[in-house]
Amino acid sequence: MNQGIRALYSMANRDERLIIGLMSGTSLDGLDVALCKVMGSGANTRLEVLEFETYAYEEDWKEKIRTVFAREQVNFPYLALLNEWVGMQHAAIIRTFLASKGRKASEIDLIASHGQTVMHVPRHQHEYSDMPNATLQIGDGDHLAVHTGIITVSDFRQKHLAAGGEGAPLAVYGDYLLFSQPGEDRIMLNMGGIGNFTFLPGDCDASRVFVTDTGPGNTLMDGWARKKFQLAYDPQGSIAESGIVHHGLLQALKNHYFFSLPFPKTTGPEVFHLGMVEEELKKISAESLKDEDVMATLNKLSAETIAEAVYREIGDSPFHVYCSGGGMHNQLLMKSLAELLPACHFLAIDAIGISGDAKEAVLFAVLANETVAGNPIDFGAREGVPGVTMGKISLPK
C-alpha cells in the first residue's frame, strides 16, 4: 500500500487528529492559521483550538494578488505562476508557525487549505447560459504538501459546485457540526469581505439548516478606506461614524439585482467593488460627496442588507446571533445591526468557545476532518447545501 494512503487510513481510524486550518479571505488581510485537535467526526465532532495566529500579508503580497483578483482580463501566465507561489508562501508560513510553537511537522496529521479566492462566478453573475457555476482558488495543495511534509486537503469548493451548489458559503458544514445547540435557534453570522449567515435550528434537524450570502460585508468599506484614507479598513467604523448617510446613494446601491435574488445565493468582490460605487455616485450626480459620507453610506448598506436578509429568514424571532469575521470589530456596523434586528441577541462567537477571528480557519479543519474520517451529512432537499464531503488530497511524496 502507498505510504501516504496507509497514513490516511491510519488517521481516519483514530479518534483524534491534529489539523492545521488555513484561511485567506478576499480582504487579503493575511493568512489565518489554526492548529486544531479534532476528535470524532460527523455529529460527534469535538474540537479544541490549540494555537492560532494571523500572519499579515505585506503590501507587495497583496499587490501580486490584486493583479488577478476579480478581474475579467488577466495575465494568464502570471496567474499560473501565482498558483504555485501562493502554495509555497503558505507552506513557508506554516513552517514558521510550527517552529514558533515548538511543533514538528511529523506531529501534524493534515493541513486544510482554503487557498486564495481570485474569482467567483455563480450562474446568476455571468452571461453564458450554457455554462455552470464556477469559482477559483489558487495556492496549490501539492506545493503545500511537498514543502511542509504534511498531507494536505485543499480546493474544497469544487465538489460543492459539482454537486449543484455555488461553491459557497461552505461555513454551513462546520457550523452545523460544531455549533448546533439543542433547544436554541441560532444564526451564525460571518462578516468578512462578503456577509453570510447560517441558520441552525434548535431541534438540530439538518434538513432545516439554511445558508446564504447577504451581499457586502467589509469589501466596499475596506476598498474605500484604502483608496481615500490609505488605510486597510475603517477602524471600528470611526470614519463612517464621522460621516452622514446619503440616502440617495444608499437606495441606488440597494437597487442592485443581487438583493432581489431568491435565497440561497452567493456573490463576491467581482460584483461588489468600488467601480459600482463610483458609477452610482455619478448616476445621482453626487461625485462631490464627502469621503466620510460615502463611508457612512457603505457601512449602512452592509448593515441593512445583512439585517434584511436575516429578517427574510427568521422574521421577528428572538434568535441568538453569533458574529465572526472582521465586521464584528466594526462598532458602528454592530450597533446598526442591533437596532435593525431588536429581537435578536448579538454575541461574538467567542462566547461559545471559538475565536471569531479563527472561525473560518477552524471550519476548514472540520471539513478536512470530514474528508478523511466522516460521511456526507444528509441536509435533505435544501438548495445550496449538498450532502457531500469536500477537498482534494495531496500527499507529500
C-alpha positions in Angstrom: 0.0 0.0 0.0 1.2 3.5 -0.8 2.8 5.1 2.3 0.6 8.2 2.1 -2.6 6.1 1.7 -1.5 4.0 4.7 -1.1 7.2 6.8 -4.6 8.4 5.7 -6.1 5.0 6.6 -4.5 5.0 10.0 -5.5 8.6 10.9 -9.1 8.0 9.6 -9.4 5.2 12.1 -8.1 7.2 15.1 -10.5 9.2 17.3 -8.2 12.2 17.3 -6.4 14.2 14.7 -4.2 17.3 14.7 -5.2 19.5 11.8 -3.9 22.9 10.7 -6.7 25.0 9.2 -5.8 27.8 6.8 -8.0 30.7 5.6 -7.0 33.7 3.4 -10.1 35.8 2.7 -11.0 38.3 -0.1 -9.9 41.2 2.2 -6.3 40.0 1.7 -5.5 40.8 5.4 -3.3 37.8 5.9 -3.3 34.1 6.5 -5.2 32.7 9.4 -3.5 29.6 10.8 -5.4 27.5 13.4 -3.9 24.3 14.9 -6.9 22.2 16.0 -7.3 19.0 17.9 -10.3 17.4 16.2 -12.0 14.5 17.9 -14.6 12.2 16.3 -16.5 13.1 13.1 -19.9 14.0 11.9 -22.4 14.7 14.7 -19.8 13.5 17.2 -17.2 16.1 16.2 -15.5 17.9 19.1 -12.7 20.5 18.5 -10.2 22.3 20.6 -8.1 25.2 19.1 -4.6 24.6 20.4 -2.8 27.6 18.7 -3.9 30.4 16.4 -2.1 33.2 14.6 -2.8 35.6 11.7 0.2 36.3 9.5 -0.4 39.7 7.9 0.5 40.0 4.2 2.9 42.6 3.2 1.7 45.2 0.6 3.8 43.6 -2.1 2.0 40.3 -1.5 -1.4 42.0 -1.7 -0.5 43.8 -5.0 0.5 40.5 -6.6 -2.9 39.0 -5.9 -4.8 42.2 -6.9 -3.3 42.0 -10.4 -5.5 38.9 -11.0 -8.2 39.2 -8.3 -11.8 39.5 -9.6 -10.6 40.8 -13.0 -12.2 39.8 -16.3 -8.8 40.1 -18.1 -5.6 38.8 -16.5 -2.0 37.9 -17.5 -2.7 34.2 -17.7 1.0 33.0 -17.3 1.2 35.2 -14.2 -2.0 33.7 -12.7 -0.4 30.2 -13.3 2.8 31.3 -11.5 0.8 32.8 -8.6 -1.0 29.5 -8.1 2.3 27.8 -7.3 3.8 30.8 -5.5 0.9 31.2 -3.1 1.2 27.5 -2.2 4.9 27.9 -1.5 4.4 31.1 0.6 1.7 29.4 2.7 4.0 26.5 3.2 6.7 28.8 4.5 4.2 30.4 6.9 3.3 27.0 8.2 6.9 26.2 8.8 7.3 29.5 10.7 4.1 28.8 12.7 5.3 25.3 13.7 8.7 26.5 14.7 7.3 29.3 16.8 5.0 26.9 18.7 7.7 24.3 19.2 5.9 21.8 17.0 7.3 19.3 14.4 5.6 18.7 11.0 5.6 15.0 11.9 3.1 15.7 14.7 0.5 17.2 12.3 -1.9 14.9 10.5 -3.4 17.3 8.0 -3.3 20.7 6.5 -6.7 22.1 5.5 -6.2 24.9 3.0 -8.9 27.1 1.6 -6.5 28.8 -0.8 -6.9 32.3 -2.1 -10.0 33.1 -4.0 -9.3 35.1 -7.2 -12.7 34.6 -9.0 -16.2 33.6 -8.0 -18.8 33.5 -10.8 -22.1 31.8 -9.9 -24.5 31.4 -12.9 -26.6 34.4 -11.9 -23.5 36.6 -12.3 -22.1 35.5 -15.7 -23.8 35.9 -19.1 -23.1 32.4 -20.5 -26.4 30.4 -20.5 -24.6 27.1 -21.3 -22.0 27.4 -18.5 -22.2 26.3 -14.9 -21.4 28.0 -11.6 -17.7 28.4 -11.1 -15.1 29.6 -8.6 -11.3 29.6 -8.5 -8.9 29.4 -5.5 -5.1 29.5 -6.0 -2.4 28.1 -3.7 -1.6 24.6 -5.0 -2.1 21.9 -2.4 0.7 19.7 -3.8 3.2 22.6 -3.2 1.9 22.9 0.4 2.2 19.1 1.0 5.7 18.8 -0.5 7.1 22.0 1.1 5.7 21.1 4.6 5.9 17.3 4.5 2.2 17.2 5.7 -0.7 15.6 3.9 -2.8 18.5 2.6 -6.6 18.8 1.8 -7.4 21.7 -0.5 -9.6 23.0 -3.2 -12.8 22.3 -1.2 -15.2 24.4 -3.2 -15.1 22.3 -6.5 -17.0 19.4 -5.0 -19.7 21.8 -3.8 -20.0 23.1 -7.4 -20.0 19.6 -8.9 -22.9 18.6 -6.6 -25.0 21.5 -7.7 -24.0 24.3 -5.2 -22.4 27.6 -6.0 -19.2 26.8 -4.2 -20.1 28.9 -1.2 -20.8 29.5 1.6 -19.1 26.4 3.0 -19.3 27.5 6.6 -22.6 25.7 7.0 -21.0 22.3 7.3 -18.7 23.2 10.2 -21.3 25.5 11.7 -23.8 22.6 11.9 -21.2 20.1 13.3 -19.7 22.5 15.9 -22.3 25.0 16.9 -25.7 23.4 16.7 -27.3 23.6 20.2 -30.4 21.6 21.2 -33.1 24.0 22.3 -31.5 27.2 20.9 -32.2 28.6 17.5 -29.0 30.2 16.3 -27.8 32.4 13.4 -24.0 32.2 12.7 -23.3 35.5 11.1 -19.9 35.9 9.4 -18.9 39.4 8.2 -15.8 39.0 6.1 -15.4 40.7 2.7 -18.9 39.3 1.9 -21.6 38.8 4.6 -23.2 35.3 5.0 -25.2 33.5 7.7 -26.1 30.0 8.7 -29.4 29.2 10.4 -29.1 26.4 12.9 -32.5 25.2 14.2 -32.7 24.3 17.9 -34.1 20.8 17.0 -30.7 20.1 15.2 -32.7 18.9 12.1 -30.1 19.1 9.3 -32.8 19.3 6.7 -33.8 22.7 8.1 -30.3 24.2 8.1 -30.0 27.2 5.8 -27.1 29.3 4.5 -26.8 32.2 2.1 -24.6 35.2 1.3 -26.2 38.6 2.0 -24.0 40.9 0.0 -21.1 43.2 1.0 -19.7 42.8 4.5 -16.4 44.7 4.6 -15.3 44.6 1.0 -16.7 48.0 -0.1 -15.7 49.8 3.2 -12.2 48.3 3.0 -11.8 49.4 -0.6 -13.0 52.9 0.2 -10.7 53.2 3.2 -7.8 52.0 1.1 -8.5 54.4 -1.8 -9.5 57.5 0.1 -7.8 57.2 3.5 -4.8 55.0 2.8 -6.0 52.6 5.4 -6.6 48.8 5.2 -10.0 49.3 6.8 -12.1 51.7 8.8 -11.0 51.1 12.4 -14.1 50.3 14.5 -16.2 52.2 12.0 -14.8 55.5 13.2 -14.6 57.1 9.7 -18.2 56.1 9.0 -19.3 57.4 12.3 -17.9 60.8 11.4 -20.0 60.9 8.2 -23.7 61.3 7.3 -25.5 58.6 5.4 -26.6 59.7 1.9 -29.9 58.0 1.4 -30.0 58.6 -2.3 -26.7 56.7 -2.7 -27.8 54.0 -0.3 -31.0 53.3 -2.2 -29.2 53.3 -5.5 -26.8 50.7 -4.2 -29.6 48.6 -2.7 -31.3 48.6 -6.1 -28.6 46.2 -7.3 -30.2 43.0 -8.8 -28.4 40.7 -6.3 -30.5 41.8 -3.4 -33.7 40.8 -5.1 -32.5 37.3 -6.0 -34.1 34.4 -4.1 -32.2 32.6 -1.3 -29.7 30.8 -1.3 -27.3 32.9 -3.3 -23.6 33.8 -3.3 -21.5 36.7 -4.5 -18.1 38.3 -4.3 -16.0 41.4 -5.0 -16.5 40.6 -8.7 -19.9 42.2 -8.2 -19.4 44.5 -5.1 -16.4 46.7 -5.9 -15.6 50.4 -5.9 -16.4 50.7 -9.6 -20.1 50.1 -8.8 -20.0 52.7 -6.0 -18.4 55.3 -8.3 -20.8 54.5 -11.0 -23.8 55.1 -8.7 -22.3 58.3 -7.4 -22.0 59.5 -11.0 -25.6 58.5 -11.8 -27.1 60.5 -8.9 -24.7 63.5 -9.5 -23.0 63.0 -6.1 -19.4 62.8 -7.1 -18.6 65.6 -4.7 -20.0 63.8 -1.7 -17.5 63.8 1.2 -15.5 60.7 1.6 -16.7 60.3 5.2 -20.3 60.4 4.0 -19.6 57.7 1.4 -18.1 55.5 4.1 -21.1 56.1 6.4 -23.4 55.1 3.5 -21.4 51.9 2.8 -21.5 51.0 6.4 -25.2 51.4 6.4 -25.5 49.4 3.2 -23.8 46.4 4.8 -25.9 46.7 8.0 -29.2 47.0 6.2 -28.7 44.3 3.6 -27.4 41.8 6.3 -30.3 42.6 8.6 -32.9 42.4 5.8 -31.5 39.0 4.7 -31.7 37.7 8.2 -35.2 39.1 8.7 -36.4 37.4 5.5 -35.4 34.0 7.0 -36.4 34.4 10.7 -38.7 37.5 10.9 -39.1 38.8 14.5 -37.9 35.6 16.1 -35.7 36.1 19.2 -32.6 34.4 17.9 -29.1 34.3 19.3 -26.8 35.7 16.6 -23.1 34.7 16.9 -20.8 37.0 14.9 -17.4 36.4 13.4 -15.2 38.0 10.8 -13.7 41.5 10.6 -17.1 43.1 10.7 -17.6 42.1 14.3 -14.9 44.6 15.2 -16.8 47.5 13.4 -18.7 49.0 16.3 -20.9 51.2 14.1 -21.9 48.2 12.0 -22.7 46.1 15.1 -24.7 48.9 16.6 -26.8 49.3 13.4 -27.5 45.5 13.3 -28.7 45.5 16.9 -31.0 48.4 16.1 -32.3 46.8 12.9 -32.9 43.4 14.5 -34.1 44.3 18.0 -35.4 40.9 18.8 -32.1 39.2 18.3 -29.3 38.9 20.9 -25.9 39.6 19.3 -22.8 38.0 20.7 -19.2 37.4 19.4 -18.8 33.7 18.6 -16.0 33.7 21.2 -18.9 33.2 23.7 -19.3 29.6 22.5 -15.6 28.7 22.5 -14.1 29.7 19.2 -12.3 33.0 18.4 -14.3 35.0 15.8 -11.0 35.7 14.0 -10.1 32.0 13.9 -13.5 30.6 13.0 -13.1 30.2 9.2 -9.7 28.6 9.5 -11.2 26.2 12.1 -14.2 25.4 9.9 -11.8 24.2 7.1 -10.1 22.0 9.6 -13.5 20.4 10.3 -14.1 20.0 6.5 -10.8 18.2 6.1 -11.6 16.0 9.1 -14.8 15.0 7.4 -12.9 14.3 4.1 -10.8 11.6 5.8 -13.0 10.4 8.7 -16.6 11.4 8.1 -19.5 10.6 5.9 -21.7 13.0 3.9 -24.4 14.7 6.1 -28.0 14.5 4.8 -29.2 18.1 4.6 -32.3 17.0 2.8 -33.5 18.8 -0.2 -32.4 22.3 0.9 -30.9 24.0 -2.1 -27.3 25.2 -1.7 -26.3 22.6 0.9 -25.4 19.4 -1.0 -24.6 16.5 1.3 -21.0 15.8 0.2 -17.5 15.6 1.7 -15.1 18.0 0.0 -11.5 18.6 -0.7 -8.7 17.1 -2.8 -5.9 15.2 -1.0 -2.2 15.9 -1.8 0.5 13.6 -0.5 4.0 14.9 0.4 5.7 12.1 -1.6 
